Amino acid sequence: MKDIHVLCINYNIRSDLRKALSSLNYILPRVNKVTVFDSHYPYLSSPNSSLPFDIDYINARQDLGIMLNTYIEAIESEYVLFLFTYELLTSAVNGNTLTLKDDKPIMTVYHESKDLYYQFPFMVKTSFLKDSPFVLEREVPFREIIFHLWLLKNGESNVVTLKENVIEEIRKINNITNNEKLKFAHKFKKSSSNATLSAPTLSVMISNFNMEKFLSIAIQSCITQTVPFDQIVIVDDGSTDNSSKLLEKWKTHSNIQCFFKSNEGKAKALNYILPFITTDFVLELDSDDWLDPDAVLLIKNKLGTLPPNIAVLYGNWRYWNQNSAAEVEFLKVRHGKSVNSREELLSYTFPLGPRIYRTSALMEGKGFPISDFEDGRLYEDVAMLVQLSKKYEFFYKDFTVYNVRKHSNSVTKKNHSKWNDFKKFLT
């Protein structure tokens, strides 16, 4: 009974793929076909006549979510079995192990690393996959999250988890980027905390200009919070790319408000949406960055005890580098420190943030200052903090929920040389 179609995903080393394919001998009577989604195509796609099943090689350098959703529509086998990157089957797997009932169409296995664990789909009824598409790769910071979000959406009552050790890793990969990705993935779980019930309300505001490539990742990180934002407000500042068209998808979301205006710079864009903010506090998120899944939970727990003379809560930044292969590599966490004067603010070695503003303080000052320096198009965050510091204090807490993407098109990177001129302008 050949009823399983195997999908091998992200095998970057040919010998690893061969080992994974060879391990399919344990379930050979049930393997109908194997498809390799190969990001290094055609490096891995050499024929291997010794394997007793058909293999298709798919160039997966494009959006993996789109490719999977399209390909799965044509699969005729009853089940799809997933193997990822460094996995192979063990002798513990057999025909009796791989059984799914109609009310439990998803089979998962646990992955463990130190004190963290996470789940990937292992075997799924094909009919269920066809009705439950994956999110797109352009909506997540890295590919692995496609499968975590799919389980988060579909796994409540549909999952049976295998206790048998049916897969093992071909090799242990212990680099800092993989560890950070694992920590991030571990945060995708429903919150059982009641700590936010009496907390102040919190929204997020996003100003976008020509960041079509990254905008959906920022938005998706806001709507997949373990505790939801009370409000998500987005403004497109006259983008000339396809950002406006992309935002059409998100404007129908029940908790998202989208606005469109002509290009006048970030300060004026944020001021444009400020009257629509109805929450006690608002987090500013750049359209090329993203949040941890538990950002709202952690921030709200800290806002609950914030004194009324505090206008801004801030913490640490987590930095990632966008490499030439369109993947992110973890760089470092930059820890903040307390700022108690204008001089300390202007000598801060990196942008103070992430910035969670008290909304009333922003409203009181009529929003972000529009300075004569570059017509207010640069360093609007510092100008705002300088204005607020005249009346309010800022509060640093040691927490990390904000991910900064370093890339060649970053506005900050392009204008870094103007920072000293701006400081002179302020004085």
N, C-alpha and C positions, 0 to 999 in steps of 0.2 A: 504494500500500500504506500505509494509514493505521494505523500500528502504535505510535504514541507518544502517551502522555498526559502533558502538560506541567503541572508544579506550580510555580507562582510563589509564593514565600514571603517575607513581610515587606517588601513594597514599600510604603513609607510616603508616597511622593510620586507623585501621579497621572501627571505627565509622565514619570517614570522607568518606571512600569509600561507606559505607552503605547509607549515606546521598546523595552522588553523584548518586548512582544507583537508589535510590528512586526518585530523581528529574527527572529521565528519564520518569516518568509517564506522564509528560507534553507532550511528543512526542511519547507516547507508540504505537499508531497505525502505526508509521513509523519505529520503532526499530526492526530490523531483528535479530541482535545479538550484544552481548557486549563482549569485550575482555579486560582483566585487565593485563597490563604489570607491574608486581609486583616485585620490587627490594627486597622485604622482604619475598618472597615466601619461605615456604608455610604458613607464618603467617596469611596472609589475605585470604587464599583460602578455607575458610570453606564454605560449601554449604549454600545457602539461598533460601529455597523453596518458600518463600513468594513473590519473584520477578517473574513477568510474562514473562520472556525472558531467553534465554540460555546465560550462562556466561562461558567463557574460561579464565583460569588463566595461564599466561605465566611467567616463571621465567626470569626476565629481569636483572639478574646480569651480563650477558654477554654484548657485544657491542650493545647498543640500536639501533643504526643506522642500523646495519646489520639485527637485528631481525625485525625491522619495515619493511625494504625493502623486506625481505623474506616473511613475513606474509601478507603484502598488496597484493602481487602477487596472493594470493589465495582467496582474498575477492571477493565475487560475487555481493554484494549490490552496488547500483549506487553511494552512497555517503559514506564517512567516516567522522564521527564527533569526534573531539578530546576534551577530558577533562583532565586537568592537576592538580595534587597534592592537591589543596585546592578549586577546582571549583565545582559548581553545577549549574544546570539550574534553571532559575526563571520562574515565571508564564507569563513573557513577551514573552516567546518563544511559537511559535505555528506553525502549518503546513504552513501557509502563509509566515511566517518569513523565514523559511528554504527553499529557492528556489534559484537555481543557473542556469544561462544561459550558453550556450556553450562558449561564449566569455569571461565569468567571472567565471572560474571553482574553484576559491578560495574565501572562505568567512572568514573574520577575525573579531576579536573584539579587542578593545583597553583595555589595562591594565594600570592603573595609580597608581603612588606612588609619592606624593608631586608634584614636578614640572617635573617629568620624566614620560614618557609613552612608551610603547612598544606593539608589536603585536605578537600574536600567531595565527597559523592556527586554525580555529574553525570548518568549514566544507569544504570538498574538494571533487570534483568529483573523484571517485576511478580510472577511466581511466587516469586522469591527474597525480595522485600519482604514478601510475605504470610506467609512462613515465618520472617521475621527482623524482628520488630517493633522500633520505636524505644523508647528509654527515655521515661519520662514527663517532662513539663516540670517538674513539682513535685519531680523528683529531681535537677535540675541548677541551678546558680546563674544561668545565662542560656541563652536558647533555642539559641544556636549550638552549645552543647555536646551537644545531642541528636544531631547528625549526626557529631560527632567520636567520641562513644562508640559509635555504630552502626558506624562504620568500624573502630574499635579492636577491636570484637567480631567483625566479619564479614570484615575485609579482609585477613587473613593471606595466603591463597592464592587469593582470589576476585577480585582486582582487576587490571584493566588500566588504566594511566595514559596519558591522551592527551598526546602531545608537541606536537601542533598547538595553536596559540593560538586555540581555538574560542570562548572567552568573553573579554569585556573589561568593565571597570567603567564604568558610565555617568558616575560622578563619583568623585573621590578623597575619601574621608572620613578625615580625619586628626585625630580628637579623642582625648583622653587615655583615655576609657573604652574606645573601640574598640581602641586600642593595648594596653591592659591585658588585654582579652579575648583578643586575638590572642596575646599572650605566654603567657597561661594555656593556650590551646588547643594551642600549640606543644609544651607539656610532655606531651601525651598521646602517648607513644611508648614502646615496649618498652625497658626498660633492658638494656644489654649490659655493665653494670659488674659486676665481681666484688668490688668494694670492701666490700660488705656481708656477704660470706660468713663472715667471722670477727668481725663486729661484735656488740655486745651485742644481746639480743632487745628488741623494742619493741612495746608494745600501746597502744591508745587507749581511754580511758574517756569515756563520754558520759552526763551526767545530764539528763533531760528533764522539763520541767513545762509542759504546755500550749503546746508549740511544734510542733503538728501541721503547720502550714503550711510549716515549714522543716526539720523533722527528717530527712526522706528525703534532702535535699540534703547534710546533714552525713554521713549514713551512706554515701550513694553516693560521696562524696569519699574515704571510708576504704577502700572496696572496689575502687576504680578506680586504685589506686596503681601506679606502674611497678615498685615493689618492695613486696610485700604486708606489712601489719602481721602480726606473729606472733599477735595476739589483738585482737579488737574486743569490748568489753564495754559494754553499754548498760543503764541503769536508768531506768524511768519512775517518777517521784516522785508518784504519785497524781494524774495528770492528769485533768481533767474534760472535756477535748475528746476527739477521736477518736484520740489518740496511741497508746493501747493497741491499738486495732484495727489501726492502721497497722503497729505493730511485729510483729504476727502474720506479716506478709509476710516480714520480715527474719529472724525467729528461726530459720527453716529453713536459712539460709545456713550453709555449713560452717564459717566462721570467725567467726561472731557468736554471742555469748551475750546473751540478753535477760532482764532481771529486772523484777519489778513489786512495788511496795510502796505503803503509804499515804503521804500527803504529810506530810513532816517537815522539808523544807528540803534544800538542795543538799549541805551538809556531811554530814548523816546519810545521804543517798542515795549519795554517793561512798564513805562508810565501809561501806555495805551491800555494795558490790561489790568493795571493796578485797581481801578475802580470796580472791577468785577470780582476781586478777591474778597470773600466773605468770612474767611477763617481768622482765628486769633493769631496764627503764625503762618509764614509762607517760606518755603525752601526754594532757593534759586538753583536750577539745574541747567547747565549748558547743554545744547542739543547734540554735542559730540561726546558727552560723558554718560555715565549710567549709575544707578543706585544698587546697593545690596538689597536682596529680597526682604530683609528685616529692618530696613531703614526707618520706616514710619514707626514701628514698634519701639525701637531704641530711642528715637528722637522724642516721641510723645512721653515716654517714661521720664525723660530728662526735663521736658518743658513743664511738667506738673509741679515742680518745686522751684521754678525760676522766679526770682524776685522781680517786682514790677519796674525797677530801675534798669533792668537789662533789656537792651534793644536787639541784641544779636547773640544767639548761641552758635558756637562753632567747635570743630574738632580737628580731625586729621584727614589727609588725602591719601588715597591709594593710587599709585601711578602705574600705567601700562603703556607699552610702546607698540604702536602699530607698525609691523614690519612689512617688508616688500611683498610677502606672500599673503597680505591682507589678513594676518592673524595677529593677536595681541600677545605680548610677552610681559610678564610681571617685572616691574623694575624695583619698586620700594614703597614703603609707607613713610610718609613725611609727617611727623608728629608736630602738632601745633604747640603753642605756649600762650600764656596770659599776656594780654596787651592792656597797659594801664595809662598810656599817654599817646598823644599825636605822634611824638617822635618814635615811640616803639612801633606804632602802626606803620609809619612810612619806612622804617628800617627792617620790617618783617622780611625775611629772606625768600618767601614765596607767598602767593596770594592767601590771605586769611580766609579760611573756610573749612568745610562747606558752611554757607551762610544761611541760617534760619532766622529770618527777620520777624520782629514783632510787627504785625501789620499796621497797628495804630500808629507806630512810630514812623513808618514809611508814609502813611497818609498825612500825618501831621506836618511833615516837611514837604508835602506835595510831590512825593516821589523822588526819583533819581535826578540829581543836579545835571543840568545841561550846561557844561562849561564851554568857554571859548577855545579850550584846547581840543583840536581836531573835531570841533563842533560836537563835543560830548560823545564821540563815537568810540573812544578808547578809555579804559580804566574807570568805567562807570561804577564798578564795585568799590574801588578805593575812594572815589569821590563821595559815594553814598556813606561809607564808613566814616570818613572825615566829618561829614555833615552831622551824622548821628552822634559822634563822639563829643560834640559840643554840649550835649544835654544828657546822654545816656552812657551806660557802661556796656562792655562786651564780656561774655562769659565763655571760657574755654573748658571743655570736658574731653577726656581722653576716650574718644570713640571713633570708629572708622567704618563709614557706610557709603562713602562717595568715591567713585572710580573715575580718575582723570585719564583721558586718552591723549597721548602725545603723538602728534602726526604732523606731516609737512604742511597741511592746509590750515592749521590752527591759527586763529586770529592773534592770539597771544604770542605765538612763536614768530609770526611774520612781523610783529610790531615791538618785539622785545627791546630793540635799540632806542625806542622812544620813551622808555620808562624814566630815565634820568631827566629828560626834558620835562616830563610831566611833574616830577617831584619839584623841579625848579619853578614850574608854573604855580604850584600850590603854595610856595613860599614867597 
